[in-house]
Amino acid sequence: MSGCASAEPFALQVLGDSMAPEFTEGCVVIVDPGAPIVHGAFVVAEHGDGVILRQLHIQEREWSLRALKDGFPRIRIEGASIIRGVVTQRSGRRRSDRKRYL
């Protein structure tokens, strides 16, 4: 991600199945760093030594990142500072696999 300009959308390939069935392993997502960060948005955030795709939950000033698939822990965050962008599109081989989120 360090090769991207900070305000330009970028593409990432999904690894793992924590966000299935919405985002299956191998699908490509388009992430926009300038999109609005709101409750329920799918976001890419810094986590450990890399980045993670999760759904953002904001409830009574408490922010957390959650996987769609059961068995993955909720990650509490302090706010938007670790969020690198909002998923705006999912691409796929078939037209039915493609989806826009904004």
MARFI-892744 format. One record per atom (N, C-alpha, C): residue in one letter; x, y, z; residue number from 1. Coordinates in Angstrom, 2 decimals. Layout:
% residues N
   res         u         v         w     n
     A         X         Y         Z   NUM
...
This chain:
% residues 102
   res         u         v         w     n
     M      0.80     -1.20      0.00     1
     M      0.00      0.00      0.00     1
     M      0.84      1.25      0.00     1
     S      2.10      1.16      0.33     2
     S      2.92      2.36      0.42     2
     S      3.20      2.98     -0.95     2
     G      2.98      2.25     -2.03     3
     G      3.22      2.79     -3.36     3
     G      2.07      3.61     -3.90     3
     C      0.95      3.65     -3.21     4
     C     -0.23      4.38     -3.67     4
     C     -0.21      5.80     -3.13     4
     A     -0.71      6.72     -3.94     5
     A     -0.90      8.08     -3.44     5
     A     -1.99      8.03     -2.39     5
     S     -1.88      8.83     -1.36     6
     S     -2.76      8.71     -0.20     6
     S     -4.24      8.95     -0.51     6
     A     -4.56      9.68     -1.56     7
     A     -5.96      9.97     -1.85     7
     A     -6.51      9.20     -3.05     7
     E     -5.71      8.38     -3.68     8
     E     -6.16      7.65     -4.86     8
     E     -6.73      6.29     -4.50     8
     P     -7.85      5.90     -5.14     9
     P     -8.38      4.56     -4.92     9
     P     -7.35      3.51     -5.33     9
     F     -7.41      2.35     -4.69    10
     F     -6.50      1.26     -5.00    10
     F     -7.24     -0.07     -4.92    10
     A     -6.65     -1.10     -5.48    11
     A     -7.26     -2.44     -5.49    11
     A     -6.48     -3.37     -4.59    11
     L     -7.20     -4.26     -3.91    12
     L     -6.60     -5.30     -3.09    12
     L     -7.30     -6.62     -3.36    12
     Q     -6.56     -7.69     -3.27    13
     Q     -7.15     -9.02     -3.41    13
     Q     -7.43     -9.57     -2.01    13
     V     -8.62    -10.14     -1.84    14
     V     -9.03    -10.67     -0.54    14
     V     -8.33    -12.00     -0.29    14
     L     -7.74    -12.13      0.89    15
     L     -7.11    -13.37      1.32    15
     L     -7.89    -13.90      2.50    15
     G     -8.19    -15.17      2.52    16
     G     -8.92    -15.78      3.61    16
     G    -10.42    -15.69      3.42    16
     D    -11.14    -16.26      4.39    17
     D    -12.60    -16.35      4.27    17
     D    -13.37    -15.65      5.38    17
     S    -12.70    -14.77      6.13    18
     S    -13.34    -14.13      7.28    18
     S    -14.50    -13.22      6.88    18
     M    -14.54    -12.77      5.62    19
     M    -15.60    -11.86      5.18    19
     M    -16.58    -12.53      4.22    19
     A    -16.52    -13.86      4.14    20
     A    -17.47    -14.60      3.31    20
     A    -18.84    -14.55      3.98    20
     P    -19.90    -14.54      3.24    21
     P    -19.98    -14.77      1.80    21
     P    -19.88    -13.50      0.95    21
     E    -19.85    -12.32      1.56    22
     E    -19.82    -11.07      0.78    22
     E    -18.52    -10.93     -0.01    22
     F    -17.40    -11.28      0.61    23
     F    -16.10    -11.17     -0.04    23
     F    -15.41    -12.53      0.07    23
     T    -15.37    -13.25     -1.03    24
     T    -14.76    -14.57     -1.02    24
     T    -13.27    -14.45     -1.30    24
     E    -12.53    -15.46     -0.88    25
     E    -11.08    -15.45     -1.09    25
     E    -10.78    -15.31     -2.58    25
     G     -9.87    -14.40     -2.90    26
     G     -9.45    -14.19     -4.27    26
     G    -10.17    -13.06     -4.99    26
     C    -11.31    -12.60     -4.46    27
     C    -11.99    -11.50     -5.15    27
     C    -11.18    -10.21     -4.94    27
     V    -11.40     -9.27     -5.82    28
     V    -10.67     -8.00     -5.78    28
     V    -11.63     -6.91     -5.33    28
     V    -11.18     -6.08     -4.41    29
     V    -11.98     -4.95     -3.94    29
     V    -11.28     -3.65     -4.30    29
     I    -12.08     -2.64     -4.58    30
     I    -11.57     -1.29     -4.83    30
     I    -11.80     -0.50     -3.55    30
     V    -10.74      0.13     -3.07    31
     V    -10.77      0.85     -1.80    31
     V    -10.52      2.33     -2.07    31
     D    -11.39      3.18     -1.54    32
     D    -11.26      4.63     -1.73    32
     D    -10.91      5.28     -0.39    32
     P     -9.69      5.84     -0.27    33
     P     -9.29      6.50      0.97    33
     P    -10.11      7.75      1.28    33
     G    -10.76      8.32      0.29    34
     G    -11.52      9.55      0.49    34
     G    -13.01      9.34      0.72    34
     A    -13.47      8.10      0.69    35
     A    -14.89      7.82      0.89    35
     A    -15.28      8.05      2.34    35
     P    -16.54      8.37      2.58    36
     P    -16.98      8.61      3.96    36
     P    -16.89      7.35      4.82    36
     I    -16.39      7.52      6.03    37
     I    -16.26      6.41      6.98    37
     I    -17.51      6.44      7.86    37
     V    -18.39      5.45      7.65    38
     V    -19.67      5.42      8.36    38
     V    -19.92      4.02      8.93    38
     H    -20.82      3.96      9.89    39
     H    -21.23      2.69     10.48    39
     H    -21.73      1.75      9.37    39
     G    -21.27      0.53      9.40    40
     G    -21.70     -0.47      8.44    40
     G    -20.85     -0.58      7.19    40
     A    -19.95      0.37      6.97    41
     A    -19.10      0.35      5.79    41
     A    -18.08     -0.78      5.90    41
     F    -17.70     -1.31      4.76    42
     F    -16.61     -2.26      4.70    42
     F    -15.33     -1.46      4.54    42
     V    -14.37     -1.66      5.43    43
     V    -13.17     -0.84      5.45    43
     V    -11.92     -1.70      5.43    43
     V    -10.83     -1.07      4.99    44
     V     -9.50     -1.66      5.09    44
     V     -8.77     -0.85      6.14    44
     A     -8.24     -1.55      7.15    45
     A     -7.60     -0.88      8.27    45
     A     -6.25     -1.53      8.58    45
     E     -5.37     -0.75      9.16    46
     E     -4.09     -1.29      9.62    46
     E     -4.35     -2.25     10.76    46
     H     -3.66     -3.38     10.72    47
     H     -3.80     -4.36     11.81    47
     H     -2.53     -5.19     11.87    47
     G     -1.86     -5.14     13.00    48
     G     -0.58     -5.85     13.12    48
     G      0.42     -5.28     12.13    48
     D      1.03     -6.17     11.35    49
     D      2.02     -5.74     10.35    49
     D      1.42     -5.56      8.96    49
     G      0.09     -5.64      8.83    50
     G     -0.53     -5.54      7.52    50
     G     -1.83     -4.77      7.58    50
     V     -2.74     -5.16      6.71    51
     V     -4.06     -4.54      6.66    51
     V     -5.12     -5.64      6.73    51
     I     -6.32     -5.24      7.12    52
     I     -7.41     -6.19      7.31    52
     I     -8.68     -5.59      6.73    52
     L     -9.51     -6.44      6.13    53
     L    -10.81     -6.05      5.61    53
     L    -11.86     -6.47      6.63    53
     R    -12.66     -5.51      7.09    54
     R    -13.70     -5.79      8.07    54
     R    -14.85     -4.81      7.89    54
     Q    -15.97     -5.11      8.55    55
     Q    -17.10     -4.19      8.57    55
     Q    -16.98     -3.32      9.82    55
     L    -17.15     -2.03      9.63    56
     L    -17.03     -1.07     10.72    56
     L    -18.34     -0.96     11.47    56
     H    -18.25     -1.03     12.80    57
     H    -19.40     -0.82     13.66    57
     H    -19.08      0.34     14.59    57
     I    -19.97      1.32     14.61    58
     I    -19.84      2.46     15.50    58
     I    -21.12      2.52     16.33    58
     Q    -20.95      2.34     17.63    59
     Q    -22.12      2.34     18.51    59
     Q    -21.77      3.06     19.79    59
     E    -22.48      4.14     20.06    60
     E    -22.27      4.93     21.26    60
     E    -20.79      5.28     21.47    60
     R    -20.17      5.81     20.46    61
     R    -18.77      6.25     20.46    61
     R    -17.76      5.10     20.56    61
     E    -18.20      3.88     20.50    62
     E    -17.28      2.74     20.49    62
     E    -17.17      2.23     19.06    62
     W    -15.94      2.16     18.58    63
     W    -15.66      1.72     17.22    63
     W    -15.08      0.31     17.26    63
     S    -15.53     -0.54     16.34    64
     S    -14.96     -1.88     16.25    64
     S    -15.03     -2.37     14.81    64
     L    -14.17     -3.34     14.53    65
     L    -14.12     -3.99     13.23    65
     L    -14.57     -5.42     13.42    65
     R    -15.49     -5.87     12.56    66
     R    -16.05     -7.22     12.71    66
     R    -15.99     -7.98     11.40    66
     A    -15.70     -9.27     11.53    67
     A    -15.74    -10.18     10.38    67
     A    -17.20    -10.57     10.14    67
     L    -17.51    -10.96      8.92    68
     L    -18.86    -11.43      8.64    68
     L    -19.05    -12.88      9.04    68
     K    -17.98    -13.63      9.00    69
     K    -18.04    -15.05      9.34    69
     K    -17.82    -15.23     10.84    69
     D    -18.59    -16.12     11.44    70
     D    -18.44    -16.40     12.87    70
     D    -17.07    -17.00     13.16    70
     G    -16.63    -16.80     14.38    71
     G    -15.37    -17.38     14.82    71
     G    -14.18    -16.45     14.75    71
     F    -14.39    -15.23     14.32    72
     F    -13.31    -14.24     14.26    72
     F    -13.58    -13.16     15.30    72
     P    -12.56    -12.75     16.03    73
     P    -12.79    -11.78     17.11    73
     P    -13.13    -10.39     16.60    73
     R    -13.90     -9.68     17.40    74
     R    -14.16     -8.27     17.13    74
     R    -12.91     -7.51     17.54    74
     I    -12.53     -6.53     16.74    75
     I    -11.34     -5.73     17.01    75
     I    -11.79     -4.32     17.38    75
     R    -11.53     -3.93     18.60    76
     R    -11.88     -2.57     19.02    76
     R    -10.81     -1.60     18.56    76
     I    -11.25     -0.45     18.06    77
     I    -10.31      0.57     17.60    77
     I    -10.67      1.91     18.23    77
     E     -9.71      2.82     18.25    78
     E     -9.91      4.12     18.88    78
     E    -10.64      5.12     17.98    78
     G    -10.70      4.86     16.71    79
     G    -11.35      5.79     15.79    79
     G    -10.85      5.57     14.39    79
     A    -11.01      6.57     13.56    80
     A    -10.72      6.44     12.13    80
     A     -9.24      6.47     11.78    80
     S     -8.38      6.70     12.71    81
     S     -6.96      6.90     12.40    81
     S     -6.29      5.69     11.74    81
     I     -6.75      4.48     12.00    82
     I     -6.12      3.29     11.40    82
     I     -6.82      2.85     10.11    82
     I     -7.93      3.49      9.77    83
     I     -8.67      3.10      8.57    83
     I     -8.01      3.73      7.35    83
     R     -7.68      2.90      6.37    84
     R     -6.98      3.35      5.17    84
     R     -7.92      3.60      4.01    84
     G     -9.17      3.16      4.11    85
     G    -10.11      3.43      3.06    85
     G    -11.36      2.58      3.19    85
     V    -12.36      2.93      2.39    86
     V    -13.65      2.26      2.38    86
     V    -13.79      1.49      1.08    86
     V    -14.28      0.26      1.18    87
     V    -14.51     -0.55     -0.03    87
     V    -15.68      0.05     -0.79    87
     T    -15.43      0.37     -2.07    88
     T    -16.49      0.95     -2.90    88
     T    -16.99     -0.02     -3.96    88
     Q    -16.18     -1.02     -4.29    89
     Q    -16.58     -1.99     -5.32    89
     Q    -15.97     -3.35     -5.03    89
     R    -16.67     -4.38     -5.49    90
     R    -16.13     -5.73     -5.49    90
     R    -16.19     -6.19     -6.94    90
     S    -15.10     -6.72     -7.44    91
     S    -15.10     -7.21     -8.81    91
     S    -15.05     -8.72     -8.81    91
     G    -15.39     -9.28     -9.94    92
     G    -15.37    -10.73    -10.08    92
     G    -15.34    -11.12    -11.53    92
     R    -15.17    -12.39    -11.77    93
     R    -15.10    -12.89    -13.14    93
     R    -16.43    -12.76    -13.86    93
     R    -17.50    -13.02    -13.12    94
     R    -18.84    -12.93    -13.71    94
     R    -19.49    -11.61    -13.33    94
     R    -20.35    -11.13    -14.18    95
     R    -21.04     -9.87    -13.91    95
     R    -21.81     -9.94    -12.60    95
     S    -22.38    -11.10    -12.29    96
     S    -23.14    -11.25    -11.05    96
     S    -22.27    -11.14     -9.80    96
     D    -20.96    -11.32     -9.95    97
     D    -20.03    -11.21     -8.82    97
     D    -19.67     -9.76     -8.51    97
     R    -19.94     -8.84     -9.42    98
     R    -19.56     -7.44     -9.25    98
     R    -20.61     -6.70     -8.44    98
     K    -20.14     -5.79     -7.59    99
     K    -21.06     -5.04     -6.75    99
     K    -20.44     -3.71     -6.37    99
     R    -21.29     -2.68     -6.25   100
     R    -20.87     -1.36     -5.77   100
     R    -21.44     -1.13     -4.38   100
     Y    -20.68     -0.45     -3.53   101
     Y    -21.10     -0.23     -2.14   101
     Y    -21.42      1.21     -1.81   101
     L    -21.14      2.14     -2.68   102
     L    -21.47      3.55     -2.42   102
     L    -22.42      4.05     -3.46   102
